[in-house]
Amino acid sequence: MASKRVRVGPVLDVEVGWPVLLAVTWLWLTWKTLRLVGRVAWWAVRNPAKTVVLTVGLAVWARWGLPGLAVAGVVGVGVPVAVLLVVARDRFTRRLADGARSVWRRWVVYAPRWRRLMSRHGLFVRDDGTEELAALREVRCTGVVDRLRVGIPTGLAPADFEQAAEALAHAVKAEDCRVRVSRPGEVWVDLLRRDPLRETVPPLPVPRVVDLRGVPVGCREDGELWRLRLLGTHVLIAGATGAGKGSVLWSLIRGLAPAIRSGLVELWVIDPKGGMELSFGEPLFTRFADTSPADFADLLDQAVEGMNARAARLKGKTRQHTPTPGDPFRLIIIDELASLTALVGDRRVAVRIDDALGHLLTKGRAVGYTVVGALQDPSKDVIPYRNLFPTRVALRLDEPTQVDMVLGDGARDRGAYCDRIPHALPGVGYVKLDGVREPFRVRAAYLTDEDIRALAAEYAPGRALTPADIPPALPAGFEGPPAEAA
Ligand SMILES: Nc1ncnc2c1ncn2[C@@H]1O[C@H](COP(=O)(O)OP(=O)(O)OP(=O)(O)O)[C@@H](O)[C@H]1O
């Protein structure tokens, strides 16, 4: 039988017969086929919904041919669309509009100018005469923001995109541009087309059920609901005078109102400004101190006592306290942290306050004692506490250097321009969550004195629920994402 010379690499140069060649070819084809089958099976396992649709489609086609497939398509798409239009019309039409907008802006706005955008902003690498651009992988648009998922070419880093952010925003006529790392090798470039934070956010509807993992407080710059986590964290709110710290505190209290009334949440409040800011809501507070530093120290000492007793009770049983009316979540609100820690004249009282605060901040999170502290001047005196607040909100600040003092090193470089927030936008600020690299911009809802009085009258602890207390549904655009995973 004929044979063939086969050369494998520089060494092996052999003469093989046709049976061997046929056997090798057969083995190779079998391997390729098995691999293809394996890949299809793996795709089917990972995409069960698409697999079912494809299988049903193929079965219909085999049984009734193309006309049958067309009818099935109309029914299969038409019926779910009709159901969604009835059940969740607003959300569905918004999603549909967002989907159409995403396709349009990807192919008409971004794809044609992508090469120029990337090369003019230095978002490419050159290697051996070839150029690799950052890759546009996905575009998701809403009414206010275009989110671009971009692949980072080898040799660049998210910081390169952060540096180019301001220029990119100008290039596409966006109000602002933010860069977030989505996963290694990829960033989300958020281009803000309209700023939803320009308008005052009205008081949000009081939630029916309070979720301490995400209390609604205001609006995020992407138009979604801003929720602030209280469970297992402490929150620092810093801002120059008139920046709107009060609106964050009051929106938070409003978001907790039903749980305050039912006794699941207790507010222990210190207002060193003599009750100027918080005394309106006194009926809502279980403890309120607004006169002397000695009172503040007493309140904090009692909180520490309660916290220690609870910690001893829970030891070995659970790692996170679950609030009940007999054993509530205690929120310690301090309106001006610096007055407590730095400006107290009596040295012994200052030490007591300092000790108690240190204990609460280090041990309180797991046992349902959360501190929310507001701060006007992020001076060095309060910096030791800063790191004990995993969640930080910085509203308008006077100096660029104060931004990193509050939010942590590098926050301003990542876009938290608190010093540029106009005086005309009180309640606007940036939030930094522990473990999340990028800050995001928000605006707290604004409650008038009347709103606060009405809230205090309706939700004072112990008052029974009436049907009129059930709040309306959230307005369109406020469904928001799930609770923040801080
Ligand atoms: N979220 C908001 N939306 C719209 N306007 C607001 C908002 N928050 C505050 N304002 C306006 O700004 C004014 C100052 O707000 P606020 O007293 O809350 O600031 P602050 O940071 O607590 O100041 P200070 O530290 O001096 O007490 C309010 O009287 C109100 O008119």
The ligand as an SDF file (V2000), in Angstrom:
LIG
                    3D

 31 33  0  0  0  0  0  0  0  0999 V2000
  -31.5290   68.3380   50.3890 N   0  0  0  0  0  0  0  0  0  0  0  0
  -31.8300   69.6390   50.2690 C   0  0  0  0  0  0  0  0  0  0  0  0
  -32.4880   70.0460   49.1690 N   0  0  0  0  0  0  0  0  0  0  0  0
  -32.7790   71.3730   49.0230 C   0  0  0  0  0  0  0  0  0  0  0  0
  -32.4670   72.3250   49.9230 N   0  0  0  0  0  0  0  0  0  0  0  0
  -31.8400   71.9470   51.0400 C   0  0  0  0  0  0  0  0  0  0  0  0
  -31.4770   70.5920   51.2590 C   0  0  0  0  0  0  0  0  0  0  0  0
  -30.8420   70.5130   52.4360 N   0  0  0  0  0  0  0  0  0  0  0  0
  -30.7980   71.7570   52.9230 C   0  0  0  0  0  0  0  0  0  0  0  0
  -31.3990   72.6220   52.0910 N   0  0  0  0  0  0  0  0  0  0  0  0
  -31.4830   74.0900   52.2640 C   0  0  0  0  0  0  0  0  0  0  0  0
  -30.2300   74.5290   52.7810 O   0  0  0  0  0  0  0  0  0  0  0  0
  -30.3940   75.1260   54.0640 C   0  0  0  0  0  0  0  0  0  0  0  0
  -29.2660   74.6790   54.9930 C   0  0  0  0  0  0  0  0  0  0  0  0
  -29.4170   73.3050   55.2450 O   0  0  0  0  0  0  0  0  0  0  0  0
  -28.9870   72.5910   56.5960 P   0  0  0  0  0  0  0  0  0  0  0  0
  -29.3470   73.4570   57.7670 O   0  0  0  0  0  0  0  0  0  0  0  0
  -29.5240   71.2210   56.5810 O   0  0  0  0  0  0  0  0  0  0  0  0
  -27.4380   72.5750   56.4510 O   0  0  0  0  0  0  0  0  0  0  0  0
  -26.3890   72.0460   57.4850 P   0  0  0  0  0  0  0  0  0  0  0  0
  -25.3350   71.3870   56.7080 O   0  0  0  0  0  0  0  0  0  0  0  0
  -27.0720   71.2380   58.5410 O   0  0  0  0  0  0  0  0  0  0  0  0
  -25.8240   73.3920   58.0680 O   0  0  0  0  0  0  0  0  0  0  0  0
  -25.2800   73.7010   59.5440 P   0  0  0  0  0  0  0  0  0  0  0  0
  -24.0910   72.8450   59.7560 O   0  0  0  0  0  0  0  0  0  0  0  0
  -24.9560   75.1500   59.4980 O   0  0  0  0  0  0  0  0  0  0  0  0
  -26.4170   73.3650   60.4720 O   0  0  0  0  0  0  0  0  0  0  0  0
  -31.7670   74.7000   54.5430 C   0  0  0  0  0  0  0  0  0  0  0  0
  -32.3870   75.6570   55.3230 O   0  0  0  0  0  0  0  0  0  0  0  0
  -32.5240   74.4830   53.2740 C   0  0  0  0  0  0  0  0  0  0  0  0
  -33.1030   75.6950   52.8410 O   0  0  0  0  0  0  0  0  0  0  0  0
  1  2  1  0
  2  3  1  0
  2  7  2  0
  3  4  2  0
  4  5  1  0
  5  6  2  0
  6  7  1  0
  6 10  1  0
  7  8  1  0
  8  9  2  0
  9 10  1  0
 10 11  1  0
 11 12  1  0
 11 30  1  0
 12 13  1  0
 13 14  1  0
 13 28  1  0
 14 15  1  0
 15 16  1  0
 16 17  2  0
 16 18  1  0
 16 19  1  0
 19 20  1  0
 20 21  2  0
 20 22  1  0
 20 23  1  0
 23 24  1  0
 24 25  2  0
 24 26  1  0
 24 27  1  0
 28 29  1  0
 28 30  1  0
 30 31  1  0
M  END
$$$$
